[in-house]
Amino acid sequence: MATPPPIPFDNAFADIQAATRRHRAQHGCGAYTFEDGPALIRLARTRLPKRVLELGTALGYTACCLAHGSPLVQVDTIEGDPEHVTLARAQIARYNLSSRVTVHHGQFDAVLSRLSPGYDLAFFDGFAPPLDIILRMRHLLNDDGVLVCSNLQLAGGSDAQLLAAELANPKHWQRLDPIEGGRTAVLAKRPSSV
Ligand SMILES: C[S@@+](CC[C@H](N)C(=O)[O-])C[C@H]1O[C@@H](n2cnc3c(N)ncnc32)[C@H](O)[C@@H]1O
């Protein structure tokens, strides 16, 4: 087996991020890579989740960041584009993380229905977050589990207003400091919400 590349401390997996940018330029797809992997690593290091759910794998950059931050974590990450799934599995294997990161191929709603609750951290990094998907992620989170939600600025229409109301509901969520320069919300699930 090939020796995995060394993981630099500050911007771990920057090579996967760069590969994702190159892939998007050639593929013309929606694989916009997350801009603040170090913040995800810090979040995982602080909270030490044992189970992480990710929606939107692309080439595996953020899944690897989350796995790197929490040594015992199992990451379930969902991706609908078959080419992204193949490329992500190869990147994850290159870093010897295949035993801790599972790439599920399918649409978010279909794969979510096969997963069982008990996640400590859930990261939405698809395109605009749909309300029904965020509600299902809340259901899959443990009490005090953390929801990280990117791309809120892409949500539009009445769904966006309902989503904003949901995330602002103090009975469901406690707002924590955002990441990615304020573009990505971080919220803790209130224990009493289901
Ligand atoms: C913004 S990219 C994810 C970037 C990745 N987290 C990273 O930082 O490199 C969004 C990904 O979600 C996938 N995607 C978007 N909507 C989806 C859906 N409804 N079901 C499954 N995959 C979806 C896209 O194919 C794309 O690869």
The ligand as a Gaussian input file, in Angstrom:
#p B3LYP/6-31G(d) Opt

LIG

0 1
 C      -20.728000      22.387000      -2.537000
 S      -20.343000      20.776000      -3.114000
 C      -19.667000      19.980000      -1.689000
 C      -18.278000      20.442000      -1.387000
 C      -17.497000      19.603000      -0.389000
 N      -18.155000      19.527000       0.887000
 C      -16.140000      20.228000      -0.247000
 O      -15.971000      21.082000       0.621000
 O      -15.274000      19.954000      -1.069000
 C      -21.972000      20.062000      -3.170000
 C      -21.998000      18.593000      -3.595000
 O      -23.286000      18.104000      -3.251000
 C      -23.765000      17.281000      -4.297000
 N      -25.236000      17.397000      -4.250000
 C      -25.981000      18.533000      -4.364000
 N      -27.290000      18.268000      -4.189000
 C      -27.382000      16.934000      -3.934000
 C      -28.468000      16.067000      -3.629000
 N      -29.733000      16.519000      -3.555000
 N      -28.202000      14.762000      -3.397000
 C      -26.929000      14.285000      -3.467000
 N      -25.843000      15.063000      -3.737000
 C      -26.078000      16.369000      -3.979000
 C      -23.145000      17.850000      -5.566000
 O      -23.026000      16.858000      -6.579000
 C      -21.792000      18.368000      -5.077000
 O      -20.766000      17.422000      -5.269000

